[in-house]
Amino acid sequence: MNTRNIKVSIIEDDETIRHGYSFLIGETEGYEVVSAYSSYEDAARKIALDKPEVILLDIELPGTNGIDAIPKLKKLVPQAYILILTVYESEKQIFNALSNGASGYLTKNTPSARIIESIKEVKDGGGPMSINIAKLVIRSFQKNQESPLSKRETQILEMIRDGKNRTQIARELFIDPETVRSHVKNIYVKLDVNSRADAIKTARENKLI
């Protein structure tokens, strides 16, 4: 066995995808799949003994989800780099994953060659991201830091931009619909607009969302 192989563990609940990744990585020179698990709970029992250098981790897992699993995995295998490979592209998921200690973030439509390249990149200390993910991260950093909107108002305006109505916003944020209405009113006043469309347009022009 080539001792210089990059040792990879995979945590992915979809059996077909898990086998696909295992085959792709295992058949590539310089890489070795040391384990593959369907959940964090399964991985937690043995992954410390596998001693992976890179962990490919899905977010949507049975039991403990991928984002919550990141700090737990970092304790079990502190030497390993964690590379998220998921279908999720929401800003919240991306920043939660990166904040919890993920070293890279790819979406599942990433070409096979790029996945292989990213494993090496992350092991070498890089932070690989899919192009669309990188754009989201950059856009977030480009937001106007002098926004007149509060954090909650910005959050609600982003949800409005995503097409959610007052009831949906209230349910997701665990607040009363009237509270949402009050926040929206404040947004309109601060941005000097009279409609959702104008609020979104003004916020985008001023890089508030």
C-alpha positions in Angstrom: 0.0 0.0 0.0 1.2 3.5 -0.8 1.6 5.1 2.7 1.4 8.5 1.1 -2.2 8.0 0.1 -4.6 10.6 1.5 -6.9 8.7 3.9 -10.6 9.6 3.5 -13.7 8.8 5.6 -17.2 9.3 4.2 -20.3 10.1 6.2 -23.3 10.0 3.8 -26.7 8.4 4.4 -27.6 7.7 0.8 -26.1 4.3 0.0 -25.8 4.8 -3.7 -24.0 8.2 -3.3 -21.8 6.7 -0.5 -20.7 3.8 -2.7 -20.2 6.2 -5.6 -17.9 8.4 -3.6 -16.1 5.4 -2.2 -15.5 4.0 -5.7 -14.5 7.4 -7.2 -12.0 8.1 -4.4 -10.7 4.6 -3.9 -9.9 4.1 -7.6 -8.0 7.4 -7.8 -4.2 7.0 -7.3 -3.0 8.7 -4.2 -6.3 8.4 -2.3 -7.6 5.7 0.1 -11.1 5.3 1.6 -10.5 4.1 5.1 -14.2 4.0 6.1 -17.7 4.9 5.0 -20.7 5.5 7.3 -24.4 6.2 7.0 -24.6 8.5 10.1 -22.6 10.4 12.6 -23.6 7.9 15.3 -22.2 5.0 13.3 -19.0 7.0 12.6 -18.5 8.0 16.2 -18.0 4.4 17.3 -15.0 3.8 15.0 -13.8 6.8 13.2 -11.0 7.7 15.7 -9.4 4.3 14.9 -9.7 4.9 11.1 -7.5 8.0 11.5 -8.8 9.8 8.4 -7.0 12.9 7.2 -10.1 14.2 5.4 -13.8 13.5 6.2 -16.4 14.0 3.5 -19.6 14.9 5.4 -23.2 15.3 4.3 -25.5 17.8 6.1 -28.8 15.9 6.0 -28.1 12.8 8.1 -30.4 10.7 10.3 -29.8 11.4 14.0 -27.2 14.1 14.4 -27.1 16.4 11.3 -23.8 17.2 9.6 -23.5 20.7 11.0 -23.9 19.6 14.6 -21.6 16.6 13.9 -18.7 18.9 12.9 -17.5 19.9 16.4 -18.0 16.3 17.6 -15.9 14.9 14.8 -13.2 17.5 15.5 -12.9 16.2 19.0 -12.8 12.5 17.9 -10.3 13.1 15.0 -8.7 16.5 15.6 -6.2 15.9 12.9 -8.9 15.5 10.2 -10.1 18.2 7.8 -13.9 18.2 7.2 -15.2 18.8 3.7 -18.9 19.3 3.5 -20.5 17.7 0.4 -24.3 18.5 0.3 -27.2 19.7 -1.8 -27.8 22.7 0.5 -26.8 26.1 -0.6 -28.4 28.4 2.0 -26.2 31.1 3.4 -27.2 30.0 6.9 -26.1 26.4 6.4 -22.8 27.5 4.8 -21.9 29.9 7.6 -23.0 27.4 10.3 -20.8 24.7 8.8 -17.8 27.0 8.4 -18.3 28.4 11.9 -18.4 24.9 13.4 -15.1 24.0 11.8 -15.6 22.8 8.3 -12.6 23.5 6.1 -14.5 23.4 2.7 -18.0 23.3 1.3 -19.0 21.7 -2.0 -22.4 21.0 -3.5 -23.2 17.5 -4.8 -23.3 18.7 -8.4 -19.6 19.4 -8.2 -17.7 17.5 -10.9 -15.9 14.3 -9.8 -12.5 15.7 -10.7 -13.1 18.8 -8.6 -14.1 16.6 -5.6 -10.9 14.7 -5.8 -8.9 17.9 -6.2 -10.7 19.5 -3.2 -9.7 16.6 -1.0 -6.1 17.2 -1.7 -6.6 21.0 -1.4 -8.3 20.8 2.0 -5.5 18.5 3.3 -2.9 21.0 2.1 -4.7 23.7 4.2 -6.9 25.2 1.5 -10.6 26.0 1.8 -12.3 24.6 -1.4 -15.8 25.8 -2.2 -18.1 25.3 -5.1 -18.3 28.4 -7.3 -21.9 29.2 -6.3 -21.0 28.8 -2.6 -17.9 31.1 -2.9 -20.2 33.7 -4.6 -22.6 33.5 -1.6 -19.7 34.0 0.9 -18.3 36.9 -1.1 -21.7 38.5 -1.4 -22.2 38.2 2.4 -18.9 39.9 3.1 -19.8 42.7 0.6 -22.9 43.6 2.5 -23.0 47.2 3.8 -21.7 47.2 7.3 -23.4 50.5 8.0 -26.9 49.2 7.4 -29.7 51.0 9.1 -31.5 47.7 9.5 -31.2 45.6 12.7 -30.0 42.0 12.4 -33.6 40.8 12.8 -34.9 43.2 10.2 -32.2 42.1 7.7 -33.1 38.5 8.4 -36.8 39.2 7.7 -36.1 41.1 4.6 -33.9 38.3 3.3 -36.8 35.9 3.9 -39.2 38.2 2.1 -36.7 38.3 -0.8 -36.9 34.5 -0.8 -40.6 34.6 -1.3 -41.8 33.9 2.2 -45.0 35.4 3.5 -45.7 36.9 7.0 -47.1 33.6 8.4 -44.1 31.5 7.1 -41.6 34.0 8.5 -43.4 34.1 11.9 -43.4 30.3 12.1 -39.7 29.9 11.1 -38.6 32.6 13.5 -40.9 31.5 16.3 -42.5 35.0 16.6 -46.0 36.4 16.3 -47.2 37.5 12.8 -47.9 40.9 14.3 -44.3 41.2 15.3 -43.3 40.4 11.8 -45.7 43.1 10.5 -44.1 45.6 12.9 -40.6 44.7 11.7 -41.7 45.1 8.1 -43.2 48.5 8.9 -39.9 49.5 10.4 -38.0 48.3 7.3 -40.3 50.4 5.0 -39.7 53.5 7.2 -35.9 53.0 7.4 -35.6 52.4 3.6 -38.2 55.0 2.7 -40.3 52.6 0.6 -43.9 51.5 0.4 -43.8 47.9 -0.9 -41.9 44.6 -0.6 -40.6 44.9 -4.2 -39.2 48.4 -3.5 -37.7 47.3 -0.1 -35.9 44.4 -1.8 -34.7 46.6 -4.7 -33.4 49.4 -2.4 -31.8 46.8 -0.1 -30.0 45.2 -3.0 -28.8 48.5 -4.4 -27.4 49.5 -1.1 -25.9 46.0 -0.4 -28.0 45.5 2.7 -28.9 42.0 1.7 
